[in-house]
Amino acid sequence: MSPNAQDIRKSIEQNWKEYLSRYGNLFSSDSISGSSPPSVFVGSYGYPKVGVGPMVPPIHGDTSLLDLPEKWSGKTLEDIVNFRLKLVRGVQNVSVAHPQGRYIESLQELAMSSNTPDSDIVFEKHTSPITTIDGESAPFGPIGEVKTAKFSGMSTNQTIEKTYYDKDLKAEDAVVSLYESGIEISKIQKCFSIGMFGKERKLVPTRWSITATDDIISKSLVAEILDYQTIDSYQVFTHEHLGNIFSVFLFPHRWIFEMEEAWYTEKGEIGFGADAEDANGIDHYPSMAGAYFAAKLGVAEHLKRKQRQAGVLVLREIRPEYAVPVGVWQVREAIRAAMSKIPVLAETIDDGLKLACKHMSISKSEWLTKGTTLKMLKQKSIADYF
């Protein structure tokens, strides 16, 4: 690991410890009282019996920012790590099949709440604050086994409630209809994970539900895009945040989508991953997991707005400054931010690729050797496709 990443983690950790020296007692207690953002979490450890519960900070008032990635643009890595560390997670072990009972119902009400409800959680024993941050997994606050959980002052989102009571609606259709009615993806994903959609309802671990939600929505957008005319220019969009550099290259072609990622290993070598699809979709689980669907969603939203289809190449360089992974939401939001800018136009494929790699430390030729789309395009002229 470059000392850079370790230094960044140490500094975040140090500042957090200073915060705890003043407020640590709030995170070390057999109970917590605060306003939930609102937030629920379904673990994956021990599946099909998993830890399920609310996330609550020891703070009252509007805490929505603590768990709303759609509003995190411009925040620093440290800000986001701190949002995460402040959320105390309550858990009860529940079987994922047939979620029911008062505890699950109260969590479902919490998930569809449009405000930040007051929450009082009593734990079986004292929780202890988290004091270390690693570079491997997303940071989390303290965890405690729930004895009792009470939520008050909830105001229910009517659109979600209607979907919740529609037992004939397939889960995929529920996700798409909520998305189309303007509900944030992070909120849809929480409702999905706590077993609120579909005919056969079950709990879905949070990290799977995030990916499933991005996958379902992006598929539905691409299905519409396939009817649009192709773009007629080479366009490059870029965005940089949290130590990640993204370039999106759109070119005249029917829908094909490829994403490539590059990162630095601890020895300073470069690791690569790449996945691609055509109009039939991807036929395997992508090696880069949720990041693939998150990026595809951001690009598909843009093409739907423009009512155009295109060939798409997404390049993501993960710099050592991305010292703490904070979740695939950051890929989705970075691509959305990139696509909201005015693109730089290129004359040719080659120029487009040069522009896409311009701000990266990985060279164009290195990217070229790793993916499939570029090789295919370089071998044939675009005219061969029509």
WOSULSUL-V415369 format. One record per pair of residues at least 24 apart in sequence whose C-alpha atoms are under 6 Angstrom apart, sorted by the first residue. I is the first residue (numbers start at 1). J is the second residue. Records with the same first field share a line. If there is no record, write none. Layout:
# WOSULSUL-V415369
I->J / J
This chain:
# WOSULSUL-V415369
1->266
5->320 / 321 / 323
12->78
27->129
28->127 / 128 / 129
29->126 / 127
30->123 / 125 / 126
31->121 / 122 / 123
32->120 / 121
33->58 / 119 / 120
34->58 / 59 / 60 / 118 / 119
35->60 / 116 / 117 / 118 / 119
36->116 / 117
37->63 / 64 / 116
38->116
42->205 / 206
43->205
44->205
48->95 / 96
49->94 / 95
50->93 / 94
51->91 / 92 / 93
52->91 / 92
53->90 / 91
54->89 / 90
55->87 / 88 / 89
56->87 / 88
57->86 / 87 / 88
77->242
84->140
85->140 / 141
86->141
87->141
88->141 / 142 / 143
89->143
90->143 / 144 / 145 / 146
91->145 / 146
92->145 / 146
96->202 / 203
97->202
98->202
99->202
111->191
112->156 / 157
113->154 / 155 / 156 / 157
114->155 / 156 / 157
117->152 / 153 / 154
118->151 / 152
119->150 / 151
120->149 / 150
121->148 / 149
122->147 / 148
123->147
135->323 / 324
138->325 / 326
164->196
167->199
168->199
169->198
170->198
171->197 / 198
176->217
189->213
211->290
214->293 / 294
215->293
218->297
221->300
225->304 / 309
228->307 / 308 / 309
229->308 / 309
230->308 / 309 / 310
231->308 / 310
234->345 / 346
235->343 / 344 / 345
236->343 / 344
237->338 / 343
238->338
239->338
242->322
243->319 / 321 / 322
244->317 / 318 / 319
245->316 / 317
246->315 / 316
247->314 / 315 / 356
248->313 / 314
249->312 / 313
250->310 / 311 / 312
251->310 / 311
252->310
253->310 / 311
254->310 / 311
255->279 / 309 / 310 / 311
256->311 / 312
257->312 / 313
258->313
259->313 / 314 / 315
260->315
261->316 / 317
262->317
263->318
274->371
291->328
294->332
295->331 / 332
298->332 / 335 / 336
